[in-house]
Every structure is written in C-alpha cells, then in structure tokens.
Amino acid sequence: MLDSGFYMVPSAQCGFASSPVIHGNMIVIQADVQKDSFVAALDIKTGKELWRTPRNDVPTFGSPAVVPYTAGGADAWQAVVNGWKHIAGYDLQTGKELWSLKGGGDIPVPTPVFRDGLVAITNAHGKGRPIYAIRSDAAGDITDSKTAIAWTEPRGGNDMQTPLLDNGLGYFCFGSGVLSVYKMATGERQYQQRLGGGTSGFTSSPVAAGGHLYITNEEGHSYVLALGPEYKLLAEDEIGETVMATPAIADGVLYMRGGKHLFAIGAKQ
C-alpha cells in the first residue's frame, strides 16, 4: 500500500495525487510516500517494471516530467521530479540518478516544465518558496551550483499551480492570484500583478493558446491576458461553478471542468 498521508500528521490522508506520464513505450510514475519512496518506469503494454529508483523524500503531490538530457546525446531523456528533500533528474532508460537538489517547500505540487534548455521547478509550502531554473545538462549534487542552476528566486514560487513557459517567458501564479512573469534566460522579473481582489484562491494552472493566457480561480472566474512582458488584461469570464482542475485546449476549444459540468468553450460554428 502506498501511504501518502501528510508527513507531519500521517493520519491526515489527502490522497495520492501524482499523475503517471507516458513517453514512448513506458509509463513513468513518482511515488513519494511515508516509507520507501521511489520513481519507476513500467512497460506500457505489459505493466512490467523496467526500473525502480529509491527516493529520499516524504509524501509529495507532484507529477514527473520527461525532458531532454542534453549531456547525454541527441536522443537522451530524463525524468525530472519535484520534491522537498529530493528534487532530481533520472536517466529515462536506466533510472540512474543524474542530478539532485534539495528543495524548499515541504509539500511540492507543481510539475516541472521545460523549454529552451531550462527546467523550471517551483514549490511553496512551509518556509520555502523557491523557483529554480535548472540547465538540462545538470549533473551530480547541484544544490549550491552556480552553473547547473541558471538562476533562482527564493521567494517567487508557486504553491499549487504548475508554471507556464512561452516564448522565453515564465508565468508563475501564487495561490492568492499574484501573477509574476520572468525572463527565463536571466530571471529578470517583467511584471507582477494581482488578479482580482484576492478573495478567491487559485488552484488550476495557467494555459495558453492564440497569444492569450488563461488563468481561472476557484470560483470559476477566468482572466484572459495577452502573452508577453507587459500586463494586458483582455477579458474576464465567469462559468458559475467551482474550478479546481486545469483546463485543456484542443483544436481551438477550451475544455474546463467545473464542480458540476464539463464546459467546452470555443468559437461558434
């Protein structure tokens, strides 16, 4: 049994939240639990375990991400996982740990994201609230590395939302609705803006399409912003239901799961 209870109060059972990730012929899973945490890869057709690597971490709630490993050749990949005691990247074929980093927030939720040679990892719970921009060729213990970590922002991290990377910019939204936008190459903050009056929390992650950024709070109120280095609010919309899940976009349609309904939002045909 995988016991994912809160590490400080084991009887507080929030549920196992990490999602599996499919890449090629394998499924990658992250199981940070009370005892014997691990990351593993399974054969997608048979379920056979291809490899399993122990992790030194308490229960967390993040999902793994498969990103290029640029130090390993043209077709090398790594599974990157968030964590509190053990942020790390693992060789996708063997499970060998490639690099590791001690995190900041003690209940990590956001999924790592990758673009332009950088892996963005963030978490925010307890005393820590970091953003890390990690180079995709990192190796070894990079906790104090000035080269493997391109930049870090000690107090800029997200609690629940996975950040979004687009066209050289990173969009990070606090649970309070404060949106911060950074230039990913340097860590220079472009702007910071609170969305709404701060009366509702933000749990779902931002999504983007057609030059627009969509961020929805827990009351189902969506903010539509222009992508780019300047704050431009284009529209606000309301669906009238609780929204905790991240929307999905496919073929010009925005799919949003509310507390009672699934909404499909797009241009009229």
C-alpha positions as CSV (number, residue, x, y, z in Angstrom):
1,M,0.0,0.0,0.0
2,L,1.3,3.5,-0.9
3,D,0.7,5.7,2.2
4,S,0.6,9.3,1.1
5,G,-0.5,10.8,4.4
6,F,0.9,14.2,5.5
7,Y,4.4,13.7,6.7
8,M,3.8,15.7,9.9
9,V,0.4,14.1,10.6
10,P,0.3,10.7,8.9
11,S,-3.4,10.1,9.7
12,A,-4.2,13.2,7.5
13,Q,-4.9,11.4,4.2
14,C,-5.1,13.8,1.3
15,G,-4.9,11.1,-1.3
16,F,-2.3,10.1,-3.9
17,A,-2.2,13.0,-6.4
18,S,0.8,12.3,-8.7
19,S,-0.2,11.5,-12.3
20,P,1.6,9.0,-14.5
21,V,3.4,10.2,-17.6
22,I,3.6,8.3,-20.9
23,H,6.8,8.5,-23.0
24,G,7.4,6.1,-25.9
25,N,6.9,2.6,-24.6
26,M,6.9,3.4,-20.9
27,I,4.9,5.0,-18.1
28,V,6.8,6.9,-15.5
29,I,5.4,7.2,-12.0
30,Q,6.5,9.1,-9.0
31,A,5.6,7.6,-5.6
32,D,6.7,9.9,-2.7
33,V,5.1,8.2,0.3
34,Q,5.5,7.6,4.0
35,K,8.0,4.8,3.6
36,D,10.2,3.7,0.7
37,S,9.5,6.5,-1.8
38,F,10.6,5.8,-5.4
39,V,10.3,6.8,-9.0
40,A,9.8,4.0,-11.6
41,A,9.1,3.2,-15.2
42,L,6.8,0.5,-16.5
43,D,6.3,-1.1,-19.9
44,I,3.2,0.5,-21.4
45,K,1.8,-2.8,-22.9
46,T,2.6,-5.3,-20.2
47,G,3.0,-3.3,-17.0
48,K,6.4,-4.9,-16.4
49,E,8.6,-2.8,-14.2
50,L,11.6,-1.6,-16.3
51,W,13.4,0.1,-13.4
52,R,12.8,1.5,-9.9
53,T,15.0,4.0,-8.1
54,P,14.6,4.8,-4.4
55,R,14.0,8.4,-3.4
56,N,14.7,10.1,-0.1
57,D,11.6,12.1,0.4
58,V,8.4,12.5,2.4
59,P,4.9,12.3,0.7
60,T,4.6,14.9,-2.1
61,F,2.0,15.5,-4.7
62,G,3.8,16.4,-7.9
63,S,3.9,14.6,-11.2
64,P,7.1,13.7,-13.1
65,A,8.1,15.4,-16.4
66,V,10.1,13.8,-19.2
67,V,12.5,16.3,-20.7
68,P,15.7,16.2,-22.8
69,Y,19.0,15.4,-21.1
70,T,21.4,17.4,-23.2
71,A,24.6,16.0,-21.7
72,G,23.6,12.5,-22.8
73,G,23.4,12.9,-26.6
74,A,20.9,13.8,-29.2
75,D,18.2,11.3,-28.1
76,A,18.7,11.2,-24.3
77,W,15.8,11.9,-22.0
78,Q,15.4,12.3,-18.3
79,A,12.5,12.0,-15.8
80,V,12.5,15.1,-13.6
81,V,10.6,15.1,-10.4
82,N,9.8,17.8,-7.9
83,G,10.4,17.3,-4.2
84,W,11.2,18.8,-0.8
85,K,14.2,16.8,0.3
86,H,14.9,15.3,-3.1
87,I,14.3,17.2,-6.4
88,A,16.1,15.1,-9.1
89,G,16.5,14.0,-12.7
90,Y,16.8,10.3,-13.7
91,D,18.0,8.7,-16.8
92,L,14.9,7.5,-18.6
93,Q,16.4,4.3,-19.9
94,T,18.1,3.1,-16.7
95,G,16.6,5.0,-13.8
96,K,20.1,6.2,-12.8
97,E,20.0,9.5,-10.9
98,L,21.7,12.2,-13.0
99,W,21.4,15.1,-10.6
100,S,19.8,16.1,-7.4
101,L,18.8,19.2,-5.4
102,K,17.3,19.8,-2.0
103,G,14.1,21.8,-2.4
104,G,12.3,24.5,-0.4
105,G,8.5,24.0,0.0
106,D,7.7,20.9,2.2
107,I,4.7,19.8,0.2
108,P,5.6,20.2,-3.5
109,V,2.8,20.1,-6.0
110,P,3.7,21.8,-9.3
111,T,5.0,19.7,-12.2
112,P,8.5,20.6,-13.6
113,V,8.3,22.3,-17.0
114,F,10.9,22.6,-19.8
115,R,11.8,24.9,-22.6
116,D,14.9,26.4,-24.3
117,G,17.3,24.2,-22.3
118,L,15.9,25.1,-18.9
119,V,13.9,23.0,-16.5
120,A,11.7,25.3,-14.3
121,I,10.9,23.8,-10.8
122,T,8.9,25.6,-8.2
123,N,7.2,24.9,-4.9
124,A,5.8,26.8,-1.9
125,H,4.6,25.4,1.4
126,G,6.0,26.0,4.8
127,K,9.1,28.2,5.0
128,G,10.4,27.7,1.4
129,R,9.1,29.4,-1.8
130,P,11.7,28.9,-4.5
131,I,11.9,29.0,-8.3
132,Y,14.8,27.1,-9.8
133,A,15.8,27.4,-13.5
134,I,18.0,24.3,-14.0
135,R,20.1,23.6,-17.1
136,S,19.1,20.4,-18.8
137,D,22.7,19.1,-18.7
138,A,23.0,19.3,-14.9
139,A,25.0,16.5,-13.2
140,G,25.6,15.5,-9.6
141,D,24.5,17.4,-6.5
142,I,23.6,20.8,-7.8
143,T,22.3,22.3,-4.5
144,D,24.9,25.0,-4.4
145,S,25.9,25.0,-8.1
146,K,26.3,28.4,-9.9
147,T,26.5,26.7,-13.3
148,A,23.8,24.0,-13.3
149,I,21.3,26.4,-11.8
150,A,20.9,29.3,-14.2
151,W,19.1,31.4,-11.7
152,T,16.8,31.1,-8.6
153,E,14.2,33.3,-7.0
154,P,14.0,32.3,-3.3
155,R,10.5,33.8,-2.6
156,G,8.8,33.6,-6.0
157,G,7.5,30.0,-6.1
158,N,4.0,28.6,-6.6
159,D,2.1,26.5,-4.1
160,M,-0.3,24.6,-6.3
161,Q,-0.1,25.8,-9.9
162,T,2.3,24.4,-12.5
163,P,4.0,27.4,-14.2
164,L,3.8,28.0,-17.9
165,L,6.7,28.7,-20.2
166,D,6.2,30.5,-23.6
167,N,8.5,32.4,-25.9
168,G,11.2,33.0,-23.4
169,L,9.0,34.0,-20.5
170,G,7.8,32.1,-17.4
171,Y,4.4,32.7,-15.9
172,F,4.1,31.9,-12.2
173,C,0.9,32.4,-10.2
174,F,0.5,32.3,-6.4
175,G,-2.5,30.7,-4.8
176,S,-3.5,34.3,-3.9
177,G,-3.7,35.2,-7.6
178,V,-0.5,37.2,-7.7
179,L,1.0,36.6,-11.2
180,S,4.7,37.0,-11.7
181,V,6.3,36.9,-15.2
182,Y,10.1,36.3,-15.6
183,K,12.5,36.3,-18.5
184,M,13.7,32.7,-18.3
185,A,17.2,33.3,-19.7
186,T,18.1,35.7,-16.9
187,G,15.5,35.5,-14.1
188,E,14.6,39.2,-14.6
189,R,11.0,39.8,-13.5
190,Q,9.0,41.6,-16.2
191,Y,5.9,42.4,-14.1
192,Q,3.9,41.3,-11.1
193,Q,0.2,41.8,-10.9
194,R,-2.6,40.6,-8.6
195,L,-5.6,39.1,-10.5
196,G,-8.9,40.1,-8.9
197,G,-9.4,41.3,-5.3
198,G,-7.7,38.4,-3.6
199,T,-10.9,36.9,-2.1
200,S,-10.7,33.6,-4.0
201,G,-7.8,31.1,-4.3
202,F,-6.2,29.9,-7.5
203,T,-5.5,26.2,-7.8
204,S,-5.7,25.3,-11.5
205,S,-2.7,26.0,-13.6
206,P,-2.5,28.6,-16.4
207,V,-2.9,27.6,-20.0
208,A,-2.2,29.5,-23.3
209,A,-3.3,29.5,-26.9
210,G,-3.6,32.0,-29.7
211,G,-1.4,34.6,-28.0
212,H,-3.7,34.5,-24.9
213,L,-3.0,33.4,-21.3
214,Y,-6.0,31.9,-19.4
215,I,-6.0,31.8,-15.6
216,T,-9.1,30.7,-13.6
217,N,-9.7,31.0,-9.9
218,E,-11.6,28.5,-7.7
219,E,-14.9,30.4,-8.1
220,G,-14.8,29.8,-11.9
221,H,-13.7,33.4,-12.7
222,S,-11.3,33.4,-15.7
223,Y,-8.8,36.1,-16.6
224,V,-7.7,36.4,-20.2
225,L,-4.3,38.2,-20.6
226,A,-2.1,38.9,-23.5
227,L,1.1,36.8,-23.5
228,G,4.2,38.9,-23.3
229,P,6.4,41.0,-21.0
230,E,3.7,43.6,-20.2
231,Y,0.4,43.2,-18.2
232,K,-2.6,43.4,-20.5
233,L,-5.9,42.2,-19.3
234,L,-8.1,41.4,-22.3
235,A,-11.2,39.9,-20.8
236,E,-12.9,38.3,-17.8
237,D,-15.3,35.4,-17.9
238,E,-17.5,33.5,-15.4
239,I,-18.8,29.9,-15.6
240,G,-20.6,30.0,-12.2
241,E,-19.1,26.8,-10.8
242,T,-16.1,25.8,-8.7
243,V,-13.0,25.2,-10.8
244,M,-10.0,23.3,-9.3
245,A,-8.8,21.4,-12.3
246,T,-6.5,22.8,-15.0
247,P,-8.3,23.5,-18.4
248,A,-7.3,21.6,-21.5
249,I,-7.0,23.1,-25.0
250,A,-7.5,21.1,-28.2
251,D,-8.5,22.0,-31.8
252,G,-9.5,25.6,-30.8
253,V,-11.7,24.5,-27.9
254,L,-11.0,25.3,-24.2
255,Y,-12.3,22.4,-22.0
256,M,-13.0,23.4,-18.4
257,R,-14.1,21.0,-15.7
258,G,-16.4,22.7,-13.1
259,G,-17.9,21.4,-9.9
260,K,-21.0,20.0,-11.8
261,H,-20.3,20.3,-15.5
262,L,-17.7,19.9,-18.2
263,F,-17.6,23.1,-20.3
264,A,-16.4,23.3,-23.9
265,I,-15.7,26.9,-24.9
266,G,-14.8,27.9,-28.5
267,A,-15.9,30.0,-31.5
268,K,-19.4,29.5,-32.7
269,Q,-19.6,27.3,-35.8
